Amino acid sequence: MSAAYDALLKRARELALLGSTSSLLQWDQETFMPDRANAWRAEQLAHLAGLIHRLWTADEVGRWIAECEAEGLASDSDAAVNVREWRRSYDRATKLPSALVEECSKTEALAHQAWVEARASSRFAVFEPLLERLIELARRKADLWGYPESPYDALLDAYEPGATTAEVHRLFEDLAPRLSALAAKGVRAQEAHPAPSLPPGPYPVAAQQAFNREVAAALGFDFQAGRIDTAAHPFCTGLGPRDCRLTTRYDETDFTSSLYGVMHEVGHGLYDQGLPEAHYGTPCGEAVSLGVHESQSRLWENHVGRSRTFWEHWFPRAVHHFPQLAASSPEALWRHVNRIERTFIRVEADEVTYDLHIILRFRIERRLMEGELEARDVPAYWNESFEQLLGLRVPDDARGCLQDIHWSMGGFGYFPTYTLGNLNAAMLMRAAVAALPGLEAELASGNYAGLRAWLKETIHAHGMRYRAGDLIERAVGAPVTPQAHLDHLRSKVAAVGS
Amino acid sequence: MSAAYDALLKRARELALLGSTSSLLQWDQETFMPDRANAWRAEQLAHLAGLIHRLWTADEVGRWIAECEAEGLASDSDAAVNVREWRRSYDRATKLPSALVEECSKTEALAHQAWVEARASSRFAVFEPLLERLIELARRKADLWGYPESPYDALLDAYEPGATTAEVHRLFEDLAPRLSALAAKGVRAQEAHPAPSLPPGPYPVAAQQAFNREVAAALGFDFQAGRIDTAAHPFCTGLGPRDCRLTTRYDETDFTSSLYGVMHEVGHGLYDQGLPEAHYGTPCGEAVSLGVHESQSRLWENHVGRSRTFWEHWFPRAVHHFPQLAASSPEALWRHVNRIERTFIRVEADEVTYDLHIILRFRIERRLMEGELEARDVPAYWNESFEQLLGLRVPDDARGCLQDIHWSMGGFGYFPTYTLGNLNAAMLMRAAVAALPGLEAELASGNYAGLRAWLKETIHAHGMRYRAGDLIERAVGAPVTPQAHLDHLRSKVAAVGS
């Protein structure tokens, strides 16, 4: 391999060392760090971020990439994959002048504060001027990055490389009316057949931890190379090639809240633990997109964890950890974790209504970036569109357009990946069932090794070799459509109503 | 202030950000990190260590220091203190060629492995060739650093800046025969009056944690700016100006093991939390020496925690957490935690015999560095000297010269600071009692604020302004001698025998 490629590998390794160190600083901030340490932690993170940015946007990196490109690498080689992604990442990083990057950081810090205050008091006016600036900054970034058709393409590309606004728009608008009707049907069915309530708590945190750990280990999470801790919001982060940390939160009145948090994060963690370790820190060893990452978490959480057979298998262990469940049944638990109900809050939404929350956000983001909507228009558009999609009138902005943190962090383009993850998960599960004849029997007996190996082979092992859409298409043999996801939800609705 | 001084402040801040990040990596390694993450963690640490070393040994740092020195700073100014210490640290760092630094790192890594194996099988021969190389490397480093009289001066200076071998030798050889006789007397007294045994366990870990936390908070440890976690060996580390992390370990048959671990580390932690925050990352905001650091831990652990009044005050709370203690008494607990007995193992030694273990190690280290002893001579010298000091025949090297990790890490010069800490602690406690008229009554009522404030004012607030010996002399009004420590131990021995 050329000296330029070797230099890039070396720089990538250095950045992986610093980047994973920064991830530890963030993990600790969310889990164990004492309150008064926050100001210093922010300085540590900013310093490392600056160091990483300077090392990656240095002139020599651009020269090395250009030299590699001039060598004409075999298109299916690891090196070609890495150089292609390094180019993409280097261009994105260097196209923004550092003054703009700093302005974004400062505005996001102010916007976060304003958002916290605005949400707490449900006053959109407090957030509006900051949102306006964030939108303006996002538009400027999109212009600098460039895009084929819509400025939103450039933002989406940060989270879902290669995806286009037009394609997401087509998928989502195809899904919206069908899902809206299905959700209405599901809610009616649920009202007609209310789910039995969970036996009263407490479900002690220690017992929840023990049960969650048992389930996570059965799914294949490697506790020699990972942990589960407690944080305000569940997340999964990789701190090295053999160091994957998950978090969840506990509700002592309902153990299933932490359990599904863990199963979701284990899905992310298995992807992390399934990436090729030899390529750690280079694109060949990295997750391809958030939409594919989310497909892994949703598959384990919803397709495996919210199935009837899951509770048929795990019920005795659940009773072991929570003796009051002896009064319940696998069927009752299954019904409990598959309740369908309208909610204003995305993170509380069930499987059937969830994507409607995302479609709404995508509609707004796309219009904001294409100039059809301004910050001041957001509440009215939100409330109208929410009622159209979910049949509920939003009572205040705290339960409406102020509920999510994403925009306050400048994260336009992130939301669609949640629903792409759901569509991908349903397609992958259907393909796995077709590819692995004994799979349903295996899952019913709590044997997850076959499914995990299939996902590793079809998804994890490839790193960023293929674009997300192509990777899914290779794995399932067809392009991404909402069909498998809708079928999955339809069978849920039918079961809930029976 | 000059541009050179400002540049040094900026560099020092950068190094503090990176150094405290490295400390988090190490803290996590000892507390929560999963096993298989170790190789990557070692790379992260090595990378940060290299970065920090390069940033501090850069030519411009030497120029900035020289420019500041040429300015003629007022000798009692903060700037003068910082520039003096930066000079010392810069010279120490730049006098070693990087090839030697690397050789040390590699040899220490090999020596650590060899030491683990040698200790497990009690075979000195496994460790001897590595110890020989470590001694040779330490001698070369001492020669490069330079020293007034003994090569050991240069090593001691790393942990106890300004201390000399001659002075430590004089203090220790003054102490040795008196302590040896006192220890023999103490052991006989204890044998004549055996301490009552602790009511049988279990003392559950959760109850120990609750009690320890209560005691630590009463001593003044700020849990908004610190934590206590579990690790194989108790330690205290600072991860930022408001982030001090302690660890301890638990023995469910004896809750006092974790308690005194915590009280010891809280002593270190209060020093850390008492340093002037505005000077964080510069010598004016740093601890002056290990011997002074250890004085803080020993003072709280032994002078406060092992006193009769401590148990008179805390007994009811201990019974609250450990109901089986209702069958015991404050007097019985006090006797339990003040048992005097000969042991082969330093870390298990009581207050009266502890320093004899240190004096032995200092005698060996000094002779090794001055060329009077070689690696192969260590076991015989150890065993002979141990029997002379402690009256016990060492049965094997695992319980002899292989017991400590320090030499395998190249840490020659560290051991004396433990006994310097004991001498300092006794002098500080005596001076505090003299300076604060109500102190003994306050301590008897569990009010530690006065003692803590006095230590903050006399010790913590000064950072590295004075050399350790001068700082203690200013605080107590007399030079360091073993007298206060011997008086303290004599009263222990008298009480145990009565």
Contacts between the chains, C-beta under 8 A, distances in Angstrom:
chain1	res1	chain2	res2	distance
A	14	B	47	6.9
A	17	B	43	6.0
A	17	B	44	5.2
A	17	B	47	4.6
A	18	B	47	7.4
A	20	B	40	7.2
A	20	B	44	6.6
A	21	B	21	6.2
A	21	B	25	6.5
A	21	B	44	5.4
A	21	B	48	7.0
A	24	B	24	6.4
A	24	B	25	6.5
A	24	B	28	6.2
A	25	B	21	6.5
A	25	B	24	6.5
A	28	B	24	6.2
A	28	B	28	7.1
A	32	B	32	7.8
A	32	B	227	6.3
A	32	B	229	7.6
A	33	B	243	6.8
A	34	B	223	6.8
A	34	B	224	5.8
A	34	B	225	5.4
A	34	B	226	5.7
A	34	B	227	5.8
A	34	B	242	7.2
A	34	B	243	6.0
A	35	B	224	5.2
A	35	B	225	7.8
A	36	B	222	7.5
A	36	B	224	4.8
A	36	B	225	4.2
A	36	B	242	4.0
A	36	B	243	7.5
A	37	B	225	6.6
A	37	B	239	6.9
A	37	B	240	5.3
A	37	B	242	5.1
A	37	B	243	3.6
A	39	B	242	7.6
A	40	B	20	7.2
A	40	B	239	8.0
A	40	B	240	3.5
A	40	B	241	5.8
A	40	B	242	6.5
A	40	B	243	6.5
A	41	B	240	6.8
A	41	B	243	7.7
A	43	B	17	6.0
A	44	B	17	5.2
A	44	B	20	6.6
A	44	B	21	5.4
A	44	B	240	7.4
A	47	B	14	6.9
A	47	B	17	4.6
A	47	B	18	7.4
A	48	B	21	7.0
A	222	B	36	7.5
A	223	B	34	6.8
A	224	B	34	5.8
A	224	B	35	5.1
A	224	B	36	4.7
A	225	B	34	5.4
A	225	B	35	7.8
A	225	B	36	4.2
A	225	B	37	6.5
A	226	B	34	5.7
A	227	B	32	6.4
A	227	B	34	5.8
A	229	B	32	7.6
A	239	B	37	6.9
A	239	B	40	8.0
A	240	B	37	5.3
A	240	B	40	3.5
A	240	B	41	6.8
A	240	B	44	7.4
A	241	B	40	5.8
A	242	B	34	7.2
A	242	B	36	4.0
A	242	B	37	5.1
A	242	B	39	7.5
A	242	B	40	6.5
A	243	B	33	6.9
A	243	B	34	6.0
A	243	B	36	7.5
A	243	B	37	3.6
A	243	B	40	6.5
A	243	B	41	7.6
